[in-house]
Amino acid sequence: MTQRVPRTFVVCVALAGCDAAATKSEPAPIATVAAPAAIPSAAPTPTHASIDKAAPAVEAGPAAAKPPEPGKPAPPAGKGTSELKQALGRSINDFTIALQRKLAKQPGNLLVSGMSVSVSLAMLHAGSSGATARELAEVLRHDGLTGDVHAALAHLAARWNHPGDHVTLVTASRVFGDRKVAFKPEYLDLGRKVFASEPGVLDFAGDLAGAREHINGWMREQTRGEIAEVVAAEDVDAATRLLVTDAAAFKADWLEPFDPAATQPVMFYGHERREPVPMMRSVQRVSTTLGLAGKLRLVELPYKGGEYSMIILLPATRGGLEDVEKGFDFERLQSWLDAAKPAPVDLQIPRFSLDSDLDLAPFIAKLGAARVFDARRAELDDISDEKKLALSSVRHRARLSVAEHGEGGAGGAIEISVGNASATPIPFIADRPFLFYVRDVRSGVLLFYGRVVDPA
């Protein structure tokens, strides 16, 4: 008779879109990361109906008065400093690029929200201890940070959940545990204060399908129907004890929309095939520069409001994407962004949609957090006294679409002139595999990373 090992999952779902306008209606209340002192916590979401009465209530107690372990911050209390939030944003970017390098050999299109994965793993890190906590801190680039890291993360995420007139960005995070898992009061308290989300209690062993539907229904509500499913049937089983879910939904209008009438079929030279794709075209004044000694061109396209942008890295040659991804780091990307200057650019970008479904577990382990996947060594005892809790999967699902404009009217190509003399636009034809990032301009955080090798 084999012993069934309790399982812990992290499921990350990210949805981004550049083809729809942000709604101006009042958003429904969502359980997102919120600043404890500035934004009230969301009301607890009722647990799954099948175990509402059966599951014992767990009262939250005060945080344990013990010093933090090396590499692990103390429970949050109050606002994080601007310096810490800046350092934390940098840690998210370093983690995103490190994960990108590990994924470089994966074939095909890719879409990953490093921010989303980082938040999910931070929730897990908050309940870890010992060597497991130190490994997760190193992978998340939290080691070396001083101050209230979780509170600073809360303030960053609270900003990402602030709706604007032209941009909608929603994040939702929650821990779900089996009814047999007794959450520690300190962990419950941390979840309420930082992640503004009461851990949900479900019956994975007795009503697996019902538990799954409850989680997916909660996520549909939080993302306003944008993400229909965060947990697939194969992601959970009766041995599941702890599930960490995280989602991000993003929609935005371009600052300068592309005119649909200018979109024409243009040959795209992919890794495995070449075929015509709908190529959007517009002449705009955008930030641009060369990088890697002229081996790539960078452009940064702003969204309306100027708070978010899409950075596109286009290799100079059709087979140059591998050279761009080799040895890539955030310092290089930041140096290119610092060097970018506004210039007229003749933009030609394919209309495309991406749908990624990845298990990031082996890549997280290769980054240095292998212990959390080993039931014999994983130390998640700050979450519960449940034995042999270990991380089994880091399931990341993301979707993104890029099109000409939002639900508002179309915009036409613009003519650029400098003084009295006409400026010749710099050609930028994305007719070969390229990389892109969606970033929060104010904080500098990279929200999404993507690779397009087949836009069709």
C-alpha positions, 0 to 999 in steps of 0.5 A, spaced: 500 500 500 503 506 497 502 512 501 498 518 498 503 524 499 499 531 500 500 536 494 501 543 493 499 547 487 501 554 484 496 556 479 498 562 475 493 565 470 494 571 466 490 575 461 492 581 457 489 584 451 491 590 447 484 590 442 479 592 447 478 599 451 477 599 459 471 599 461 469 606 465 463 602 470 465 601 477 468 595 478 466 589 482 469 588 489 475 583 488 480 580 493 486 582 490 493 584 494 491 591 497 495 596 502 493 594 509 493 601 511 490 605 505 485 600 502 480 596 505 480 588 505 475 585 501 470 581 504 471 573 505 468 569 499 464 564 502 467 557 501 464 551 497 457 550 499 458 542 500 463 544 506 460 550 508 457 547 515 462 541 515 468 545 515 470 548 522 471 555 522 479 557 524 480 564 528 485 568 526 490 570 531 496 575 532 502 574 528 507 570 532 512 575 535 518 571 533 524 574 529 524 573 521 528 567 518 534 569 514 532 571 507 524 571 509 521 578 511 517 579 517 509 579 517 507 586 514 505 592 518 504 599 515 507 602 508 513 600 505 518 605 503 519 607 496 526 605 496 523 598 498 518 598 493 523 600 487 527 594 490 522 589 490 520 592 483 527 590 480 527 583 484 520 582 480 524 584 473 530 580 475 526 574 476 522 575 470 528 575 466 531 569 469 525 565 468 525 568 460 532 565 460 530 558 462 524 558 457 529 560 451 529 553 449 522 552 449 519 552 442 514 556 439 510 562 442 511 564 449 507 568 454 508 569 461 507 574 467 513 574 471 509 579 476 503 574 477 508 568 478 512 572 483 506 574 487 504 567 487 510 564 489 511 570 494 504 567 497 508 560 498 514 563 501 510 567 506 508 560 509 515 557 508 521 556 513 528 554 513 532 552 507 525 552 503 524 559 505 531 561 503 531 558 496 524 561 495 527 568 497 533 567 492 529 565 486 524 571 487 530 575 488 528 577 495 534 575 499 538 582 500 532 586 501 531 589 508 524 592 510 517 590 510 517 586 503 510 583 503 507 590 505 511 593 499 509 588 494 501 589 497 502 597 495 505 595 488 499 590 487 494 595 489 497 600 484 496 595 479 489 594 481 487 601 480 482 602 474 483 608 469 479 611 464 483 607 458 486 601 462 484 595 466 489 591 470 486 586 475 490 581 479 486 576 484 490 571 489 487 566 493 490 560 497 485 554 497 486 549 502 483 542 503 478 541 509 483 537 513 488 542 513 488 547 519 491 554 517 495 557 522 492 563 525 499 567 523 498 565 516 491 567 516 492 574 519 498 575 513 493 573 508 488 578 510 493 583 511 497 583 505 493 579 500 486 581 502 483 574 501 481 569 506 484 562 505 478 558 502 476 551 505 474 546 500 473 538 500 478 536 495 478 529 497 470 528 498 468 533 492 473 534 487 469 537 482 465 541 486 471 544 489 474 545 482 468 549 480 468 553 486 475 556 485 474 557 477 467 561 479 471 565 484 476 567 479 471 568 473 468 573 478 474 576 480 476 577 473 469 579 471 469 573 466 475 574 463 478 568 465 473 562 465 478 557 468 484 557 472 484 550 475 483 544 469 481 537 471 488 534 471 491 540 475 488 537 482 486 530 485 483 527 491 490 528 494 491 536 493 491 539 500 493 546 498 492 550 492 495 557 490 491 561 485 493 567 482 491 571 475 492 577 472 487 581 466 489 587 462 486 591 457 488 597 454 488 602 448 494 604 444 495 611 445 496 612 437 491 607 434 493 603 428 488 604 422 485 598 420 484 600 413 492 600 413 493 593 415 495 588 409 498 581 408 505 581 409 510 575 409 512 573 416 518 569 416 517 564 422 522 559 425 518 553 421 514 556 416 513 563 412 506 565 411 502 572 410 499 575 416 495 581 417 500 586 418 498 593 422 502 599 420 502 606 422 507 612 422 508 614 430 513 618 434 515 613 439 522 611 443 527 607 439 534 605 440 539 599 437 541 594 442 547 588 442 551 592 437 546 593 432 543 586 432 536 588 435 532 595 435 527 596 440 521 600 440 516 602 446 509 603 444 505 607 450 498 605 452 493 611 453 494 615 459 502 613 459 502 609 465 503 602 461 507 601 455 509 595 450 516 594 449 518 590 442 525 587 441 526 586 434 532 582 431 536 585 426 536 578 422 531 573 421 535 568 425 537 573 430 532 571 436 537 566 439 542 571 439 538 576 443 535 571 448 542 568 449 545 571 456 539 576 456 539 580 463 535 586 465 541 590 466 541 590 458 534 591 457 534 597 462 540 600 458 537 600 452 530 603 455 535 609 458 538 610 451 531 610 447 529 617 444 523 619 441 523 618 433 519 617 427 518 610 426 514 606 420 511 601 425 509 594 422 507 589 427 503 583 426 496 582 429 496 576 433 494 572 439 497 568 444 495 562 448 500 559 453 499 553 458 506 552 461 508 547 467 513 552 470 515 547 476 522 544 472 524 551 471 523 554 478 527 548 480 532 549 476 532 557 478 534 554 485 528 552 488 528 545 488 526 543 495 519 546 495 518 540 490 520 535 495 515 532 500 521 529 504 524 536 505 519 542 503 518 546 509 511 549 509 510 549 516 508 556 517 502 555 513 499 549 517 502 543 521 500 538 515 506 534 514 509 532 507 506 538 504 510 540 497 509 543 491 507 539 485 506 544 479 506 551 477 501 551 472 501 558 468 496 560 463 496 566 459 492 569 453 494 576 450 491 579 443 494 585 439 490 588 434 489 595 431 485 599 436 480 599 442 472 600 442 473 607 440 474 610 433 480 608 429 486 612 428 489 614 422 497 614 420 500 620 422 505 625 418 511 626 422 516 633 421 521 636 425 522 643 425 520 645 417 524 639 415 521 632 414 523 627 418 524 620 414 521 615 419 525 609 421 523 602 418 520 597 423 518 591 420 516 585 425 516 580 419 520 575 423 520 572 431 521 578 436 520 579 444 515 583 447 514 586 454 508 589 457 510 594 463 508 599 468 512 605 466 511 608 473 514 603 477 518 600 471 515 593 473 515 588 467 508 585 467 508 580 461 513 577 457 512 574 450 515 571 444 512 571 438 515 566 432 508 564 429 503 570 429 498 566 425 
